[in-house]
Amino acid sequence: MSGFDPEKYEKKIAESRERLAIAHRFEEPDRVPILISSAGSYYSRLFGANIRDYYTDPDVKIDVQLKGLEWTYETLDDDRTSYSITYDYGPLGEALYWDMPIEYPDDTSPRAVEILDDPADIEKLPVPDPETHPAIKKLDEEFAAFKENVEKRGIDLPVGGGQIGIHPPISCACALMGADKVYELMAVDKEMAAKLFDKCFEAFCKLKDFYDKRAGRKSTSIGLADDNSAFISNAMYRDQIFKYNKAIYDKYGPNSRYLHADGPNDHHFEMYANDMKLTSMDMGGFSQIENAKEYLAGKVFFSGGLNCKDLYYDFETAKPAVEHAIRIGAPGGGYALAIGGETYPGVNPDTLVQSVAYAKKIGTYPIQL
């Protein structure tokens, strides 16, 4: 049987949902919401599992996630409202779709090996049909076996995952070719860069439409993970990338559109608010919260304000960062304190837990910092 019982946390989850709903309306709830993006790799290190084993051994995956849920709801105690066991295969969507070589280094996340080197490779790159894609059939079988394993172990929790999802065009292209080569291509051969982005966009839509059709739905909300967009100028983004991401949001996100971009996004904030019309955003760990507040306030609910490096050491080292983030981000609502991007395995768990507790203490409205 699972050691995690979600019924135990129903009241807490309901309170967090209400707190977040108020903040999303750009109003001030009882206190600033707190959302910590701790997940598989972080939990693996926390509980002494090798990260490579987490991604390659289904039983380790299940054990780590169960312990992670228990620790999160009992010890960390942030405002997350979801819980599930997920078939987490890592950052490998492009690798699965394009049959790229995959490396599994010791005690870290898997990585796809780039398969594009020059324009000739781009010209030859196929865009497979998901309906007949062997990787989708294989993943379906793996997910079914994983779900059966969860059920056999008596774990009565939702089981998620089991779909191939790729990044939007620029981050997809960087997975296929390497970031440096993509950025250089954008600077010296815009036409060839556009061919690559066209294929990435086509693949993204094919996969999204395939899974929508299979589920008998039409997506009205979508979130994108687009780290590489943070590392090009706003002029370059508007000229070469904007049309693709805007088309994705317009087609699949008429009701809500979320962006995760772990990098310095300050130069894009105004565009994301006024032109892309995001509804929510992870501001990333390397953006200045003053800039996020200036351009996103009242338009885009955003989370962040902390960087993993703020939490590598003891609580006294982290305190000023927590105070600064809440002082700037919290007034007026529309904000959740978070580690921008993701929580890396090096983050000190004791410091993280103390920071969450401290944020609850100083983050009550009206903010008085």
C-alpha positions in Angstrom: 0.0 0.0 0.0 1.1 3.6 -0.6 2.4 5.5 2.4 0.9 8.7 0.9 -2.8 9.3 1.6 -4.1 12.3 -0.3 -7.3 12.4 1.8 -5.1 13.4 4.7 -4.3 16.7 2.9 -7.7 17.5 1.5 -8.2 20.6 3.7 -4.7 21.9 3.0 -5.0 21.4 -0.7 -8.4 23.2 -0.8 -6.9 26.1 1.1 -3.9 26.2 -1.4 -6.3 26.1 -4.4 -8.3 29.0 -3.0 -5.1 31.0 -2.2 -3.8 30.4 -5.7 -7.1 31.3 -7.3 -7.2 34.6 -5.5 -3.6 35.4 -6.5 -4.4 34.5 -10.2 -7.1 37.1 -10.1 -4.4 39.7 -9.2 -5.8 40.0 -5.7 -4.2 39.5 -2.3 -5.0 36.2 -0.5 -4.2 35.5 3.1 -0.5 35.1 2.3 1.8 34.8 -0.7 1.4 31.3 -2.3 4.6 29.2 -2.4 5.3 26.7 -5.2 8.5 24.7 -5.0 9.3 22.7 -8.2 10.9 19.7 -6.5 10.6 16.5 -8.6 12.3 13.3 -9.6 16.0 14.2 -9.7 15.8 16.3 -6.5 13.9 13.5 -4.7 16.4 10.9 -5.9 19.3 12.8 -4.3 17.3 13.5 -1.2 16.5 9.9 -0.6 19.9 8.4 -1.7 18.8 7.0 -5.0 21.1 7.2 -8.1 19.4 9.6 -10.6 20.3 7.3 -13.4 18.5 4.5 -11.7 15.4 6.7 -11.2 15.1 7.1 -14.9 15.9 3.5 -15.9 14.3 1.4 -13.1 10.5 1.7 -12.8 10.5 0.5 -9.2 13.0 3.1 -8.2 10.9 5.7 -10.0 7.8 4.7 -8.1 9.7 4.5 -4.7 11.3 7.9 -5.1 8.1 9.6 -6.2 6.1 8.1 -3.3 8.8 9.3 -0.8 8.8 12.7 -2.5 5.1 13.1 -2.2 5.2 12.2 1.5 8.1 14.6 2.1 6.5 17.4 0.2 3.2 17.3 1.9 4.5 16.5 5.4 7.8 18.4 5.6 8.1 21.0 2.8 4.5 22.0 3.0 4.3 24.4 0.1 1.1 25.2 -1.9 1.1 22.6 -4.5 -2.3 21.1 -5.2 -1.5 18.0 -7.3 -0.3 14.5 -6.6 0.4 11.6 -8.9 2.9 8.9 -9.9 4.4 9.8 -13.2 6.1 7.8 -15.9 9.0 10.2 -16.0 11.4 9.4 -18.8 13.3 12.7 -18.5 14.1 15.5 -21.0 13.9 13.1 -24.0 10.9 14.0 -26.1 12.9 14.9 -29.1 15.1 11.8 -28.6 12.1 9.5 -28.7 10.4 11.2 -31.6 13.5 11.4 -33.8 15.2 8.2 -32.5 18.2 10.1 -31.2 21.0 8.3 -29.3 20.5 8.7 -25.5 23.2 8.8 -22.9 22.5 7.8 -19.2 25.5 9.3 -17.2 25.9 8.2 -13.6 23.7 10.0 -11.1 22.3 12.7 -13.4 19.5 13.1 -15.9 19.7 11.4 -19.3 20.6 13.5 -22.3 19.9 13.2 -26.1 22.8 13.2 -28.4 22.4 15.8 -31.2 21.8 14.4 -34.7 22.0 17.6 -36.8 25.3 19.1 -37.8 24.8 21.1 -41.0 22.1 22.4 -43.4 22.1 19.1 -45.3 21.1 17.3 -42.1 18.2 19.8 -41.7 17.0 19.2 -45.2 16.9 15.4 -44.6 15.2 15.6 -41.2 11.8 13.8 -41.4 8.7 14.7 -39.5 7.2 11.3 -38.6 3.5 10.6 -38.4 2.5 9.8 -34.8 -0.2 7.4 -36.0 2.4 4.9 -37.2 5.4 5.9 -35.0 7.1 2.9 -33.4 8.3 5.0 -30.5 4.8 5.9 -29.5 3.7 2.3 -29.6 6.7 1.3 -27.5 6.0 4.1 -25.0 2.4 3.1 -24.8 3.5 -0.5 -23.9 6.0 0.8 -21.3 3.4 3.1 -19.7 0.8 0.3 -19.5 3.3 -1.9 -17.8 4.3 0.9 -15.4 0.7 1.7 -14.6 0.0 -2.0 -13.9 3.0 -2.1 -11.6 1.7 0.9 -9.6 -1.7 -0.8 -9.3 -0.2 -4.2 -8.3 1.7 -2.4 -5.5 -1.6 -1.2 -4.1 -0.9 2.4 -4.8 -4.2 4.2 -5.2 -3.0 7.4 -6.9 -3.4 8.9 -10.4 -0.8 7.7 -12.9 0.4 10.3 -15.4 2.8 10.6 -18.3 3.2 8.1 -21.2 3.1 10.7 -24.0 5.9 12.1 -26.2 6.0 15.8 -25.8 8.6 18.0 -27.5 9.7 21.6 -26.9 8.5 24.5 -29.0 10.6 25.3 -32.1 13.8 27.0 -30.8 14.3 24.7 -27.8 13.4 21.7 -30.0 16.0 22.8 -32.6 18.6 23.2 -29.8 17.9 19.6 -28.7 18.4 18.3 -32.2 21.4 20.4 -33.2 23.0 22.0 -30.1 22.3 25.5 -28.9 25.5 27.2 -30.2 24.9 25.9 -33.8 21.2 27.0 -33.7 22.1 30.5 -32.5 24.8 30.8 -35.2 22.4 29.6 -37.9 19.9 32.2 -36.8 22.5 34.9 -37.3 24.0 33.8 -40.6 21.4 31.7 -42.4 17.8 32.7 -41.4 16.3 30.8 -44.3 17.8 27.5 -43.2 17.0 28.3 -39.5 13.4 28.8 -40.6 13.4 25.4 -42.3 14.5 23.8 -39.1 11.9 25.7 -37.0 9.2 24.8 -39.6 9.9 21.1 -39.1 9.9 21.5 -35.3 6.7 23.4 -35.4 5.1 20.8 -37.6 6.2 18.0 -35.3 4.9 19.8 -32.2 1.5 20.2 -33.8 1.4 16.6 -35.1 2.0 15.2 -31.7 -0.4 17.6 -29.9 -3.2 16.9 -32.4 -2.5 13.1 -32.2 -2.9 13.0 -28.4 -5.9 15.4 -28.5 -7.6 13.1 -31.0 -6.8 10.0 -29.0 -8.2 11.6 -25.8 -11.3 13.0 -27.7 -10.6 16.5 -26.7 -9.6 19.9 -28.1 -6.9 21.6 -26.0 -7.8 25.0 -24.6 -4.9 25.4 -22.2 -1.2 24.8 -22.9 2.1 25.2 -21.2 5.4 25.5 -23.0 9.0 24.8 -21.8 11.2 27.0 -23.8 14.5 27.7 -22.0 16.5 28.5 -25.1 14.3 31.4 -26.0 15.9 33.3 -23.1 19.2 33.4 -24.8 18.4 35.3 -27.9 17.6 39.0 -28.3 14.1 40.2 -28.3 14.6 41.5 -31.8 15.7 38.0 -33.0 12.9 36.4 -31.1 10.3 38.7 -32.8 11.8 38.2 -36.2 12.3 34.4 -36.1 10.5 32.7 -33.2 7.4 34.7 -32.3 5.2 33.5 -35.0 5.6 29.8 -34.0 5.0 30.2 -30.3 2.1 32.6 -30.9 0.5 30.1 -33.3 0.9 27.3 -30.7 -0.7 29.4 -28.0 -3.5 30.6 -30.3 -4.4 27.1 -31.4 -4.0 25.2 -28.1 -4.3 27.9 -25.5 -7.3 30.2 -26.0 -8.2 29.9 -22.3 -4.8 29.8 -20.6 -1.2 29.9 -21.8 1.8 29.2 -19.5 5.5 29.5 -20.1 8.5 28.0 -18.3 11.7 29.6 -19.5 14.7 29.0 -17.2 17.0 31.8 -18.1 17.3 35.6 -18.1 13.9 36.6 -19.5 13.9 40.3 -18.6 14.2 41.4 -22.2 11.1 39.4 -23.2 8.7 40.2 -20.3 7.0 43.1 -22.1 6.4 41.0 -25.2 5.1 38.0 -23.2 2.6 40.2 -21.4 1.4 42.4 -24.2 1.9 40.5 -27.4 2.1 36.8 -26.5 -0.6 37.4 -23.9 0.6 34.8 -21.5 -1.7 34.1 -18.5 1.0 32.6 -16.3 4.8 32.3 -16.3 7.7 30.8 -14.4 10.0 33.8 -14.7 13.1 31.6 -14.5 15.9 31.6 -12.0 18.1 34.2 -13.7 15.6 37.0 -14.3 15.3 40.1 -12.1 12.0 40.1 -10.1 11.8 43.9 -10.4 11.5 43.6 -14.2 9.0 40.8 -13.9 6.9 42.8 -11.6 7.1 45.9 -13.8 5.9 44.2 -17.0 3.8 41.3 -15.8 1.9 42.8 -12.9 -1.9 42.7 -13.4 -1.4 40.9 -16.7 0.5 37.6 -16.1 0.5 35.6 -13.0 4.2 34.8 -12.4 6.2 32.6 -10.0 9.9 32.8 -9.1 12.1 35.2 -7.3 14.6 32.6 -6.0 17.5 31.0 -7.7 18.8 27.5 -6.7 22.1 29.1 -5.7 20.2 31.1 -3.0 19.5 27.8 -1.3 22.7 25.8 -1.6 23.9 26.9 1.9 22.3 27.6 5.2 19.0 29.4 6.0 20.7 32.6 7.0 22.3 32.8 3.6 18.8 32.3 1.9 16.8 34.7 4.1 17.7 37.9 2.3 16.7 36.4 -1.1 13.3 35.2 0.3 12.6 38.6 1.8 13.6 40.5 -1.4 11.4 38.2 -3.6 8.3 38.7 -1.4 8.9 42.4 -0.9 9.0 43.0 -4.7 6.7 40.3 -6.1 3.9 39.8 -3.6 2.1 43.2 -3.3 -1.1 43.2 -5.3 -1.2 39.5 -5.8 -0.5 37.8 -9.1 2.6 36.2 -7.7 3.8 32.9 -6.1 7.2 32.6 -4.4 9.2 29.9 -6.2 12.6 28.8 -7.3 12.7 30.0 -10.9 13.1 27.1 -13.3 13.5 23.9 -11.4 14.9 22.7 -8.0 18.3 21.2 -8.6 19.6 18.3 -6.5 22.2 20.6 -4.9 19.6 22.6 -3.0 19.9 22.1 0.7 16.6 20.5 1.9 16.8 21.9 5.4 17.3 25.4 4.0 14.4 24.9 1.6 12.0 23.8 4.3 13.1 26.7 6.6 12.7 29.1 3.7 9.1 27.9 3.0 8.2 28.3 6.7 9.8 31.7 6.8 8.0 32.8 3.7 4.7 31.9 5.3 5.6 34.0 8.3 6.6 37.2 6.4 4.4 36.7 3.4 1.0 37.4 5.1 -0.9 40.3 3.5 -0.6 43.2 3.7 3.1 42.8 3.1 5.1 44.7 5.6 8.8 44.3 4.6 
